[in-house]
């Protein structure tokens, strides 16, 4: 998503030994900031981090901020998806409505910050489908496509997904950097 930006983008594997940020914020924005500030502070580089979650109507718009930890500590994506599918089993219609949200924080070493936000509306599928993406993508169905996010080609997913929209806002900042 940032391939055409005039920056060298590296993931955390380029910085072995970094501690894992504790997501103690009260919002996606705060958690994204916590993660990006930690990395920028240690590396002295600009850092980009996101916090994302899924919000489901039948679950009072949860698990939200707790999406990654919802099934318990050290659970993989398959276990988390299974828990969500079990939680909405037997629910039809509006109760399966869901929103995926993402906030991306860009933090510079001098403390300046920028944020991008994105949302994608859909519904919870009845079973996982697709091999692309990660997290809740295999069970997040887009009615207009009649496919899950995990079934979409990368370029399509990146143009319509919550994370793609949030990164797109940060991409604009990076392309116009002075």
Contact map, one row per residue, 1 for C-alpha under 8 A:
1111000000000000000000000000000000000000000000000000000000000000000000000000000000000000000000000000000000000000000000000000000000000000000000000000000000000100000100110010000000
1111100010000000000000000000000000000000000000000000000000000000000000000000000000000000000000000000000000000000000000000000000000000000000000000000000000000000000000000010000000
1111100000000000000000000000000000000000000000000000000000000000000000000000000000000000000000000000000000000000000000000000000000000000000000000000000000000000000000000000000000
1111110000000000000000000000000000000000000000000000000000000000000000000000000000000000000000000000000000000000000000000000000000000000000000000000000000000000000000000000000000
0111111000000000000000000000000000000000000000000000000000000000000000000000000000000000000000000000000000000000000000000000000000000000000000000000000000000000000000000010011000
0001111100000000000000000000000000000000000000000000000000000000000000000000000000000000000000000000000000000000000000000000000000000000000000000000000000000000000000000000011000
0000111110000000000000000000000000000000000000000000000000000000000000000000000000000000000000000000000000000000000000000000000000000000000000000000000000000000000000000000010000
0000011111000000000000000000000000000000000000000000000000000000000000000000000000000000000000000000000000000000000000000000000000000000000000000000000000000000000000000000000000
0100001111100000000000000000000000000000000000000000000000000000000000000000000000000000000000000000000000000000000000000000000000000000000000000000000000000000000000000000000000
0000000111111100000000000000000000000000000000000000000000000000000000000000000000000000000000000000000000000000000000000000000000000000000000000000000000000000000000000000000000
0000000011111110000000000000000000000000000000000000000000000000000000000000000000000000000000000000000000000000000000000000000000000000000000000000000000000000000000000000000000
0000000001111111010000000000000000000000000000000000000000000000000000000000000000000000000000000000000000000000000000000000000000000000000000000000000000000000000000000000000000
0000000001111111000000000000000000000000000000000000000000000000000000000000000000000000000000000000000000000000000000000000000000000000000000000000000000000000000000000000000000
0000000001111111000000000000000000000000000000000000000000000000000000000000000000000000000000000000000000000000000000000000000000000000000000000000000000000000000000000000000000
0000000000111111110000000000000000000000001000000000000000000000000000000000000000000000000000000000000000000000000000000000000000000000000000000000000000000000000000000000000000
0000000000011111110000000000000000000000000000000000000000000000000000000000000000000000000000000000000000000000000000000000000000000000000000000000000000000000000000000000000000
0000000000000011111000000000000000000000000000000000000000000000000000000000000000000000000000000000000000000000000000000000000000000000000000000000000000000000000000000000000000
0000000000010011111100000000000000000010010000000000000000000000000000000000000000000000000000000000000000000000000000000000000000000000000000000000000000000000000000000000000000
0000000000000000111110000000000000000000000000000000000000000000000000000000000000000000000000000000000000000000000000000000000000000000000000000000000000000000000000000000000000
0000000000000000011111000000000000000000000000000000000000000000000000000000000000000000000000000000000000000000000000000000000000000000000000000000000000000000000000000000000000
0000000000000000001111100000000001100100000000000000000000000000000000000000000000000000000000000000000000000000000000000000000000000000000000000000000000000000000000000000000000
0000000000000000000111110000000001100000000000000000000000000000000000000000000000000000000000000000000000000000000000000000000000000000000000000000000000000000000000000000000000
0000000000000000000011111000001001100000000000000000000000000000000000000000000000000000000000000000000000000000000000000000000000000000000000000000000000000000000000000000000000
0000000000000000000001111100001000000000000000000000000000000000000000000000000000000000000000000000000000000000000000000000000000000000000000000000000000000000000000000000000000
0000000000000000000000111111111001000000000000000000000000000000000000000000000000000000000000000000000000000000000000000000000000000000000000000000000000000000000000000000000000
0000000000000000000000011111011000000000000000000000000000000000100000000000000000000000000000000000000000000000000000000000000000000000000000000000000000000000000000000000000000
0000000000000000000000001111111000000000000000000000000000000000100000000000000000000000000000000000000000000000000000000000000000000000000000000000000000000000000000000000000000
0000000000000000000000001111111100000000000000000111100000000000100000000000000000000000000000000000011000000000000000000000000000000000000000000000000000000000000000000000000000
0000000000000000000000001011111110000000000000000010000000000000000000000000000000000000000000000000001110000000001000000000000000000000000000000000000000000000000000000000000000
0000000000000000000000001111111111000000000000000000000000000000000000000000000000000000000000000000000000000000000000000000000000000000000000000000000000000000000000000000000000
0000000000000000000000111111111111100000000000000110000000000000000000000000000000000000000000000000000000000000000000000000000000000000000000000000000000000000000000000000000000
0000000000000000000000000001111111110000000000001110000000000000000000000000000000000000000000000000001110000000000000000000000000000000000000000000000000000000000000000000000000
0000000000000000000000000000111111111000000000001000000000000000000000000000000000000000000000000000000011100000000000000000000000000000000000000000000000000000000000000000000000
0000000000000000000011101000011111111100000000000000000000000000000000000000000000000000000000000000000000000000000000000000000000000000000000000000000000000000000000000000000000
0000000000000000000011100000001111111110000000001100000000000000000000000000000000000000000000000000000000000000000000000000000000000000000000000000000000000000000000000000000000
0000000000000000000000000000000111111111000000111000000000000000000000000000000000000000000000000000000011100000000000000000000000000000000000000000000000000000000000000000000000
0000000000000000000000000000000011111111100000100000000000000000000000000000000000000000000000000000000000100010000000000000000000000000000000000000000000000000000000000000000000
0000000000000000000010000000000001111111110000000000000000000000000000000000000000000000000000000000000000000000000000000000000000000000000000000000000000000000000000000000000000
0000000000000000010000000000000000111111111110100000000000000000000000000000000000000000000000000000000000000000000000000000000000000000000000000000000000000000000000000000000000
0000000000000000000000000000000000011111111111100000000000000000000000000000000000000000000000000000000000111000000000000000000000000000000000000000000000000000000000000000000000
0000000000000000000000000000000000001111111110000000000000000000000000000000000000000000000000000000000000001000000000000000000000000000000000000000000000000000000000000000000000
0000000000000000010000000000000000000111111100000000000000000000000000000000000000000000000000000000000000000000000000000000000000000000000000000000000000000000000000000000000000
0000000000000010000000000000000000000011111110000000000000000000000000000000000000000000000000000000000000000000000000000000000000000000000000000000000000000000000000000000000000
0000000000000000000000000000000000000011111111000000000000000000000000000000000000000000000000000000000000001000000000000000000000000000000000000000000000000000000000000000000000
0000000000000000000000000000000000000011101111100000000000000000000000000000000000000000000000000000000000011000000000000000000000000000000000000000000000000000000000000000000000
0000000000000000000000000000000000000001000111110000000000000000000000000000000000000000000000000000000001111000000000000000000000000000000000000000000000000000000000000000000000
0000000000000000000000000000000000011011000011111000000000000000000000000000000000000000000000000000000011110000000000000000000000000000000000000000000000000000000000000000000000
0000000000000000000000000000000000010000000001111100000000000000000000000000000000000000000000000000000111100000000000000000000000000000000000000000000000000000000000000000000000
0000000000000000000000000000000110110000000000111110000000000000000000000000000000000000000000000000000111000000000000000000000000000000000000000000000000000000000000000000000000
0000000000000000000000000001001100100000000000011111000000000000000000000000000000000000000000000000011110000000000000000000000000000000000000000000000000000000000000000000000000
0000000000000000000000000001101100000000000000001111100000000000000000000000000000000000000000000000011100000000000000000000000000000000000000000000000000000000000000000000000000
0000000000000000000000000001000000000000000000000111110000000001101000000000000000000000000000000001111000000000000000000000000000000000000000000000000000000000001000000000000000
0000000000000000000000000001000000000000000000000011111000000011111100000000000000000000000000000001110000000000000000000000000000000000000000000000000000000000000000000000000000
0000000000000000000000000000000000000000000000000001111100000111101000000000000000000000000000000111100000000000000000000000000000000001000000000000000000000000000000000000000000
0000000000000000000000000000000000000000000000000000111110111111000000000000000000000000000000000111100000000000000000000000000000000000000000000000000000000000000000000000000000
0000000000000000000000000000000000000000000000000000011111111110000000000000000000000000000000111110000000000000000000000011000000000000000000000000000000000000000000000000000000
0000000000000000000000000000000000000000000000000000001111111100000000000000000000000000000001111100000000000000000000000000000000000000000000000000000000000000000000000000000000
0000000000000000000000000000000000000000000000000000000111111000000000000000000000000001001001111000000000000000000000000000000000000000000000000000000000000000000000000000000000
0000000000000000000000000000000000000000000000000000001111111110000000000000000000000000000000000000000000000000000000000000000000000000000000000000000000000000000000000000000000
0000000000000000000000000000000000000000000000000000001111111100000000000000000000000000000000000000000000000000000000000000000000000000000000000000000000000000000000000000000000
0000000000000000000000000000000000000000000000000000001111111111000000000000000000000000000000000100000000000000000000000000000000000000000000000000000000000000000000000000000000
0000000000000000000000000000000000000000000000000000011110111111111000000000000000000000000000000000000000000000000000000000000000000000000000000000000000000000000000000000000000
0000000000000000000000000000000000000000000000000000111100101111111001000000000000000000000000000000000000000000000000000000000000000000000000000000000000000000000000000000000000
0000000000000000000000000000000000000000000000000001111000001111111000000000000000000000000000000000000000000000000000000000000000000000000000000000000000000000000000000000000000
0000000000000000000000000111000000000000000000000001110000000111111100000000000000000000000000000000000000000000000000000000000000000000000000000000000000000000000000000000000000
0000000000000000000000000000000000000000000000000000100000000111111111000000000000000000000000000000000000000000000000000000000000000000000000000000000000000000000000000000000000
0000000000000000000000000000000000000000000000000001110000000111111111000000000000000000000000000000000000000000000000000000000000000000000000000000000000000000000000000000000000
0000000000000000000000000000000000000000000000000000100000000000111111100000000100000000000000000000000000000000000000000000000000000000000000000000000000000000000000000000000000
0000000000000000000000000000000000000000000000000000000000000000011111111110000000000000000000000000000000000000000000000000000000000000000000000000000000000000000000000000000000
0000000000000000000000000000000000000000000000000000000000000010011111110000000100000000000000000000000000000000000000000000000000000000000000000000000000000000000000000000000000
0000000000000000000000000000000000000000000000000000000000000000000111111010001100100000000000000000000000000000000000000000000000000000000000000000000000000000000000000000000000
0000000000000000000000000000000000000000000000000000000000000000000011111110000000000000000000000000000000000000000000000000000000000000000000000000000000000000000000000000000000
0000000000000000000000000000000000000000000000000000000000000000000010111110000000000000000000000000000000000000000000000000000000000000000000000000000000000000000000000000000000
0000000000000000000000000000000000000000000000000000000000000000000010011111000000000000000000000000000000000000000000000000000000000000000000000000000000000000000000000000000000
0000000000000000000000000000000000000000000000000000000000000000000010111111101100000000000000000000000000000000000000000000000000000000000000000000000000000000000000000000000000
0000000000000000000000000000000000000000000000000000000000000000000000000111111100000000000000000000000000000000000000000000000000000000000000000000000000000000000000000000000000
0000000000000000000000000000000000000000000000000000000000000000000000000011111110000000000000000000000000000000000000000000000000000111000000000000000000000000000000000000000000
0000000000000000000000000000000000000000000000000000000000000000000000000001111111000000000000000000000000000000000000000000000000000000000000000000000000000000000000000000000000
0000000000000000000000000000000000000000000000000000000000000000000000100011111111100000000000000000000000000000000000000000000000000000000000000000000000000000000000000000000000
0000000000000000000000000000000000000000000000000000000000000000000101100011111111110000000000000000000000000000000000000000000000000000000000000000000000000000000000000000000000
0000000000000000000000000000000000000000000000000000000000000000000000000000111111111000000000000000000000000000000000000000000100000011001000000000000000000000000000000000000000
0000000000000000000000000000000000000000000000000000000000000000000000000000011111111100000000000000000000000000000000000000000000000000000000000000000000000000000000000000000000
0000000000000000000000000000000000000000000000000000000000000000000000100000001111111110000000000000000000000000000000000000000000000000000000000000000000000000000000000000000000
0000000000000000000000000000000000000000000000000000000000000000000000000000000111111111000000000000000000000000000000000000000000000000000000000000000000000000000000000000000000
0000000000000000000000000000000000000000000000000000000000000000000000000000000011111111100000000000000000000000000000000001111000000000001000000000000000000000000000000000000000
0000000000000000000000000000000000000000000000000000000000000000000000000000000001111111100000000000000000000000000000000000000000000000000000000000000000000000000000000000000000
0000000000000000000000000000000000000000000000000000000000000000000000000000000000111111100000000000000000000000000000000000000000000000000000000000000000000000000000000000000000
0000000000000000000000000000000000000000000000000000000001000000000000000000000000011111111000110000000000000000000000000000000000000000000000000000000000000000000000000000000000
0000000000000000000000000000000000000000000000000000000000000000000000000000000000001111111000000000000000000000000000000000010000000000000000000000000000000000000000000000000000
0000000000000000000000000000000000000000000000000000000000000000000000000000000000000001111100000000000000000000000000000000000000000000000000000000000000000000000000000000000000
0000000000000000000000000000000000000000000000000000000001000000000000000000000000000001111110110000000000000000000000000000000000000000000000000000000000000000000000000000000000
0000000000000000000000000000000000000000000000000000000000000000000000000000000000000000011111110000000000000000000000000000000000000000000000000000000000000000000000000000000000
0000000000000000000000000000000000000000000000000000000000000000000000000000000000000000001111111000000000000000000000000000000000000000000000000000000000000000000000000000000000
0000000000000000000000000000000000000000000000000000000011000000000000000000000000000000000111111000000000000000000000000000000000000000000000000000000000000000000000000000000000
0000000000000000000000000000000000000000000000000000000111000000000000000000000000000001001111111000000000000000000000000000000000000000000000000000000000000000000000000000000000
0000000000000000000000000000000000000000000000000000000111000000000000000000000000000001001111111100000000000000000000000011000000000000000000000000000000000000000000000000000000
0000000000000000000000000000000000000000000000000000000111000000000000000000000000000000000011111110000000000000000000001111000000000000000000000000000000000000000000000000000000
0000000000000000000000000000000000000000000000000000011110001000000000000000000000000000000000011111000000000000000000001111000000000000000100000000000000000000000000000000000000
0000000000000000000000000000000000000000000000000000011100000000000000000000000000000000000000001111100000000000000000111110000000000000000000000000000000000000000000000000000000
0000000000000000000000000000000000000000000000000001111000000000000000000000000000000000000000000111110000000000000000111000000000000000000000000000000000000000110000000000000000
0000000000000000000000000000000000000000000000000001111000000000000000000000000000000000000000000011111000000000000011110000000000000000000000000000000000000000011000000000000000
0000000000000000000000000001000000000000000000000111100000000000000000000000000000000000000000000001111100000000000011100000000000000000000000000000000000000000011001000000000000
0000000000000000000000000001100100000000000000000111000000000000000000000000000000000000000000000000111110000000001111000000000000000000000000000000000000000000001001000000000000
0000000000000000000000000000100100000000000000011110000000000000000000000000000000000000000000000000011111000000001110000000000000000000000000000000000000000000001001100100000000
0000000000000000000000000000100110010000000000111100000000000000000000000000000000000000000000000000001111100000111100000000000000000000000000000000000000000000000000000100000000
0000000000000000000000000000000010010000000001111000000000000000000000000000000000000000000000000000000111110000111000000000000000000000000000000000000000000000000000000100000000
0000000000000000000000000000000010011001000001110000000000000000000000000000000000000000000000000000000011111011110000000000000000000000000000000000000000000000000000000000000000
0000000000000000000000000000000000000001000011100000000000000000000000000000000000000000000000000000000001111111100000000000000000000000000000000000000000000000000000000000000000
0000000000000000000000000000000000000001100111000000000000000000000000000000000000000000000000000000000000111111000000000000000000000000000000000000000000000000000000000000000000
0000000000000000000000000000000000000000000000000000000000000000000000000000000000000000000000000000000000011111000000000000000000000000000000000000000000000000000000000000000000
0000000000000000000000000000000000001000000000000000000000000000000000000000000000000000000000000000000000111111100000000000000000000000000000000000000000000000000000000000000000
0000000000000000000000000000000000000000000000000000000000000000000000000000000000000000000000000000000000111111110000000000000000000000000000000000000000000000000000000000000000
0000000000000000000000000000000000000000000000000000000000000000000000000000000000000000000000000000000011110011111000000000000000000000000000000000000000000000000000000000000000
0000000000000000000000000000000000000000000000000000000000000000000000000000000000000000000000000000000011100001111100000000000000000000000000000000000000000000000000000100100000
0000000000000000000000000000100000000000000000000000000000000000000000000000000000000000000000000000001111000000111110000000000000000000000000000000000000000000000001001100000000
0000000000000000000000000000000000000000000000000000000000000000000000000000000000000000000000000000001110000000011111000000000000000000000000000000000000000000000011111100000000
0000000000000000000000000000000000000000000000000000000000000000000000000000000000000000000000000000111100000000001111100000000000000000000000000000000000000000011011101000000000
0000000000000000000000000000000000000000000000000000000000000000000000000000000000000000000000000000111000000000000111110000000000000000000000000000000000000000111111000000000000
0000000000000000000000000000000000000000000000000000000000000000000000000000000000000000000000000011110000000000000011111000000000000000000000000000000000000000111010000000000000
0000000000000000000000000000000000000000000000000000000000000000000000000000000000000000000000000011100000000000000001111100000000000000000000000000000000000001110000000000000000
0000000000000000000000000000000000000000000000000000000000000000000000000000000000000000000000001111000000000000000000111110000000000000000001000000000000000000000000000000000000
0000000000000000000000000000000000000000000000000000000000000000000000000000000000000000000000001110000000000000000000011111000000000000000111100000000000000000000000000000000000
0000000000000000000000000000000000000000000000000000000100000000000000000000000000000000000000011110000000000000000000001111100000000000000111100000000000000000000000000000000000
0000000000000000000000000000000000000000000000000000000100000000000000000000000000001000000000011100000000000000000000000111110000000000001110000000000000000000000000000000000000
0000000000000000000000000000000000000000000000000000000000000000000000000000000000001000000000000000000000000000000000000011111100000000001110000001000000000000000000000000000000
0000000000000000000000000000000000000000000000000000000000000000000000000000000000001000100000000000000000000000000000000001111100000000001000000000000000000000000000000000000000
0000000000000000000000000000000000000000000000000000000000000000000000000000000000001000000000000000000000000000000000000000111110000000001000000000000000000000000000000000000000
0000000000000000000000000000000000000000000000000000000000000000000000000000000010000000000000000000000000000000000000000000111111000000011000000000000000000000000000000000000000
0000000000000000000000000000000000000000000000000000000000000000000000000000000000000000000000000000000000000000000000000000001111100000011000000001011000000000000000000000000000
0000000000000000000000000000000000000000000000000000000000000000000000000000000000000000000000000000000000000000000000000000000111110000010000000001111100000000000000000000000000
0000000000000000000000000000000000000000000000000000000000000000000000000000000000000000000000000000000000000000000000000000000011111000010000000000011000000000000000000000000000
0000000000000000000000000000000000000000000000000000000000000000000000000000000000000000000000000000000000000000000000000000000001111100110000000000111111000000000000000000000000
0000000000000000000000000000000000000000000000000000000000000000000000000000000000000000000000000000000000000000000000000000000000111110110000000000110001000000000000000000000000
0000000000000000000000000000000000000000000000000000000000000000000000000000100000000000000000000000000000000000000000000000000000011111110000000000010000000000000000000000000000
0000000000000000000000000000000000000000000000000000000000000000000000000000100010000000000000000000000000000000000000000000000000001111110000000000000000000000000000000000000000
0000000000000000000000000000000000000000000000000000010000000000000000000000100010000000000000000000000000000000000000000000000000000111111100000000000000000000000000000000000000
0000000000000000000000000000000000000000000000000000000000000000000000000000000000000000000000000000000000000000000000000000000000011111111100000001110000000000000000000000000000
0000000000000000000000000000000000000000000000000000000000000000000000000000000000000000000000000000000000000000000000000000000111111111111110000001111000000000000000000000000000
0000000000000000000000000000000000000000000000000000000000000000000000000000000010001000000000000000000000000000000000000001111110000001111110000001110000000000000000000000000000
0000000000000000000000000000000000000000000000000000000000000000000000000000000000000000000000000100000000000000000000000111100000000001111111000001100000000000000000000000000000
0000000000000000000000000000000000000000000000000000000000000000000000000000000000000000000000000000000000000000000000000111100000000000011111100111100000000000000000000000000000
0000000000000000000000000000000000000000000000000000000000000000000000000000000000000000000000000000000000000000000000001110000000000000000111111111100000000000000000000000000000
0000000000000000000000000000000000000000000000000000000000000000000000000000000000000000000000000000000000000000000000000110000000000000000011111110000000000000000000000000000000
0000000000000000000000000000000000000000000000000000000000000000000000000000000000000000000000000000000000000000000000000000000000000000000001111100000000000000000000000000000000
0000000000000000000000000000000000000000000000000000000000000000000000000000000000000000000000000000000000000000000000000000000000000000000001111110000000000000000000000000000000
0000000000000000000000000000000000000000000000000000000000000000000000000000000000000000000000000000000000000000000000000000000000000000000011111111000000000000000000000000000000
0000000000000000000000000000000000000000000000000000000000000000000000000000000000000000000000000000000000000000000000000000000000000000000011101111111100000000000000000000000000
0000000000000000000000000000000000000000000000000000000000000000000000000000000000000000000000000000000000000000000000000000100011000000111111000111111100000000000000000000000000
0000000000000000000000000000000000000000000000000000000000000000000000000000000000000000000000000000000000000000000000000000000001011000111111000011111100001000100000000000000000
0000000000000000000000000000000000000000000000000000000000000000000000000000000000000000000000000000000000000000000000000000000011111100111000000011111100000000000000000000000000
0000000000000000000000000000000000000000000000000000000000000000000000000000000000000000000000000000000000000000000000000000000011110000010000000011111110000000000000000000000000
0000000000000000000000000000000000000000000000000000000000000000000000000000000000000000000000000000000000000000000000000000000001010000000000000011111111011000000000000000000000
0000000000000000000000000000000000000000000000000000000000000000000000000000000000000000000000000000000000000000000000000000000000010000000000000000001111111000000000000000000000
0000000000000000000000000000000000000000000000000000000000000000000000000000000000000000000000000000000000000000000000000000000000011000000000000000000111111100000000000000000000
0000000000000000000000000000000000000000000000000000000000000000000000000000000000000000000000000000000000000000000000000000000000000000000000000000000011111110000000000000000000
0000000000000000000000000000000000000000000000000000000000000000000000000000000000000000000000000000000000000000000000000000000000000000000000000000000111111111000000000000000000
0000000000000000000000000000000000000000000000000000000000000000000000000000000000000000000000000000000000000000000000000000000000000000000000000000100111111111100100000000000000
1000000000000000000000000000000000000000000000000000000000000000000000000000000000000000000000000000000000000000000000000000000000000000000000000000000001111111101110000000000000
0000000000000000000000000000000000000000000000000000000000000000000000000000000000000000000000000000000000000000000000000000000000000000000000000000000000111111100110000000000000
0000000000000000000000000000000000000000000000000000000000000000000000000000000000000000000000000000000000000000000000010000000000000000000000000000000000011111110110000000000000
0000000000000000000000000000000000000000000000000000000000000000000000000000000000000000000000000001000000000000000001110000000000000000000000000000100000001111111110000000000000
0000000000000000000000000000000000000000000000000000000000000000000000000000000000000000000000000001110000000000000011110000000000000000000000000000000000000001111111000000000000
0000000000000000000000000000000000000000000000000001000000000000000000000000000000000000000000000000111100000000000011100000000000000000000000000000000000000100111111100000000000
1000000000000000000000000000000000000000000000000000000000000000000000000000000000000000000000000000000000000000000001000000000000000000000000000000000000001111111111110000000000
0000000000000000000000000000000000000000000000000000000000000000000000000000000000000000000000000000000000000000000111100000000000000000000000000000000000000111111111111000000000
0000000000000000000000000000000000000000000000000000000000000000000000000000000000000000000000000000011100000000001111000000000000000000000000000000000000000000011111111100000000
1000000000000000000000000000000000000000000000000000000000000000000000000000000000000000000000000000000100000000000110000000000000000000000000000000000000000000001111111110000000
1000000000000000000000000000000000000000000000000000000000000000000000000000000000000000000000000000000000000000000100000000000000000000000000000000000000000000000111111111000000
0000000000000000000000000000000000000000000000000000000000000000000000000000000000000000000000000000000000000000001110000000000000000000000000000000000000000000000011111111100000
0000000000000000000000000000000000000000000000000000000000000000000000000000000000000000000000000000000111000000011100000000000000000000000000000000000000000000000001111111110000
1100100000000000000000000000000000000000000000000000000000000000000000000000000000000000000000000000000000000000000000000000000000000000000000000000000000000000000000111111111000
0000000000000000000000000000000000000000000000000000000000000000000000000000000000000000000000000000000000000000000000000000000000000000000000000000000000000000000000011111111100
0000000000000000000000000000000000000000000000000000000000000000000000000000000000000000000000000000000000000000010000000000000000000000000000000000000000000000000000001111111110
0000111000000000000000000000000000000000000000000000000000000000000000000000000000000000000000000000000000000000000000000000000000000000000000000000000000000000000000000111111110
0000110000000000000000000000000000000000000000000000000000000000000000000000000000000000000000000000000000000000000000000000000000000000000000000000000000000000000000000011111110
0000000000000000000000000000000000000000000000000000000000000000000000000000000000000000000000000000000000000000000000000000000000000000000000000000000000000000000000000001111111
0000000000000000000000000000000000000000000000000000000000000000000000000000000000000000000000000000000000000000000000000000000000000000000000000000000000000000000000000000111111
0000000000000000000000000000000000000000000000000000000000000000000000000000000000000000000000000000000000000000000000000000000000000000000000000000000000000000000000000000000111
